[in-house]
Amino acid sequence: MQISLFSEPGWEIGDVEDWCVQSGYRWVVGVDEAGRGPLAGPVQAAAVLLDLHQLDDQWLKSLNDSKKLSETAREDAFQAIVENACAFKLVAKDAALIDQINILQASLEALADCASAISAEHDVDFLAVDGNQRVEWVGKQRALVKGDGRSLAIAAASILAKVTRDRMMKESHEKWPEYRFDSNKGYGSKVHLQAIETYGPCEIHRLSFAGVKEHSHRLRDLKCEK
């Protein structure tokens, strides 16, 4: 259950970590995901472990909600996180699983997998989850609405998830350039929707999503096209 402190307005990036220090925690994991809304591609989750005894480290100054950073700033922050975070994990759930169990459950499963992978190898005092849903995880946790703008650990996870997924979608563009995954990242842009209507969906499309399921009977076979 969320406590009132985390629901109050006016929080700034890093305030969650300050609260954690006051609460006697040291090892804090933040988890976030990217790609709930697109019509194609995986949902990508990330977890980042921070040592709260090192909150003065300069690299933490570059962290913020990934949506508030330019692509260049996200790439720079991504590199800083990979080089400096105590630990990080990335877990993706593909379109087939999303269609099978739905996007919410796939997202929560990916977040839980990330958190569990870190806690299996490192001490963790507290888990901060972006959003309003707790994940399946043994330990103290809080779900934080707009947590990527309140917690450095969640912000770091949001950057890893966003950059990783964007890179994957750019690779998918090389296989299926007609959908323009390089620019829309799988979201339902006009060009993307027109391509689905013209060519049918490909193997990374979410066949349970409106805009795709109407054309699911024309699923393309990559092996036959190569």
N, C-alpha and C positions, 0 to 999 in steps of 0.2 A: 504494500500500500504506500502511495506517495505521501510524504509529509508536507505540511503547508509551506515550509520554507522553500521547497522546490517549485511551488506553484506561484510564488509571488513575482510580480512584474519587475522589470528594471535590472535583471541580472545581466552581468557582462561575462565575456569569455574569461575563464579561469576562476570564477567565483565558486564553482562546484569543488574544484581542487582545494581552494582555501577552506571551504566548509569541511572537506575531508580531513585536512590537517588538524582543524579544531576538534574534530571527532576522534582523533587519535589514529587515523589510517595513514599508511605509507604507500602501499602498492595498490594502484588504482587502474582498472581496465575500463576503457571506453569502447563501445561497439556502435556501429552504424552501418547502413546499407545504401546502395545506389541501384536504381533500376526497377522500382516497383511499378511505375506507370507505363513503360514502353510496350510496344506491340511485339518486339523481338529482342532476343538476347537474354542473357542470364540476369538474375538478381545477384548482386555482388555484395558480400558483407566483409567487414574488416574489424579487427580488434587491435587495440594498442595499449600496451602496459607502460605506465609512467611511474617513476620513483618520485614521490612528493618531497623528498629531501633535495631534489634537484630542480625545483621550480624556477630558479633564477637562471637556468641555462638559456643562452641567447637564442638558440634555435626555436624555442617555444614561442618566441615573439611573432613568428611568421604564421602561426596557426589561427585559423578562423573557420567558420562554416564554409565548406567547399563552394557553395553556391555564391558566396560573396567574393570569391577570389577569381582573378583572371586565369585563363588557361596556363599562362607562363608562371604565374605565382603558385598555382596548384602543383605544377611540375617541380618547381623549386622546393616547395614544402614537402612534396612526396619524397624527394631525395633526402631532405633533412631528416624526415621521420625514419626512413629506412636505415640511415646511418647512425641515428642517435637514440631512438626509442629503446627501452629496455627489452622489449619483445613486440612482435606483431604477427598477426595471422590473417590470411585471406581465404575465404570460402565462397564459392559460387554455386548457385543452384540453377540448372539449365531449364530451358523452356518446357521440356518434356515433364519434368517434375512439377513445375509451376502449373501446367495443365492438369496434372494428376491430383495435386493436393491443394491448389489455389495459391495465389500470390502472397497472401498474408502468412499462411503457414510455411511456405517456402522461405520467406524472409526471416521469420522467427527461428526456423530451423538453422538457417545459415548463421544468424547471429549467435545462437546457442553453441553451434559447433566451434565458432571462432573463440568464444569465451572459454569453453571447456578445453580447447587445445592449449590455450595459454595457461590456464590454471593447473593443467596436468604437468606442466614443466616449471612453473614459477609460483611463488607465494602471491596470493591476491587477497587484499582486504575488502575490496569494494568494487562492484560492477555498476557502471553508469551506462544506461541504455537510451539511445535516442528514440523519442516517440512516447506513446502512451501505453505500450504493451511490455510487460515483463517477459523474460525469456526463461526457458527451462535451464536452470543453473543452480548448483548448490552453493549458497553463500549470500552475503548481504548485497542487495542490488536496489536500484531505483530506476524507474522509467521517467525520463525527463522530456517533456514536450519542448521542442526547439532546443534540445540539448546540445546540438552542434554549435550553438551560439553562446552556450553557458559553460561548457566543459572543454578544457584543452584536450583531454583524452578522447572525447567523442569527436571533436573537431579533427583531430589527427586521423581517427578512423574514417571519418567522412571523406577526407582527402584521399586516403589510400583506396577506398572503395570507388570513388568517382573516377580517379585517374586510371585505375586498373580496368574498370569497365569500359571507359572511353577507348582505351587502347585495344581492348578486345573487339569492340565494335568497328574500329578502324581496320582491324585485320579481317573482319567479316566483309567489309566493303570490298576488299580485294577479291573475294570469292563471288560476291553478288553486287556489283557496282550499281545496278539499276535501282536498288532500293535507297541508295545514298546514305548508308549507315554511317559514313564518315562525318556527315553533317547533322543528321537527325538523331544519331545514337540509338535508333530503334523506336523513337517516339513517332506518333501518328501525324507527321507532316503531310501536306498536300501531295508532294512528290512521292512520298512513301506509300500513301494510301492508293494513289493511282498505279504505282508499280505492282502492288499486291493484286489490284483488280486486273491488271494487264497480264502479269506473269504467274499469278498465284503465289502463295506463301512458300518460303524455303524452310529448311529444317530447323532454323533457329527462331522461327516465328512462334508466338504463343497462340495455339489454335483455339483456345478457350476465350480469347479476347475479342470483343466486338471490333469489327474492321478487318479481322483475320478469319474468324470462324465461318463467315459467310462464304469464304473461298477455300476452306480446308480440304474440300474434295479434289482440289487441283494442286496438292502439295508437290513441290518439285523434288526431283531426285538428283542430288549433286553428282553422284557416281555416273549416272547416265549422261550427264552434260559434259563430263570431262573426257 
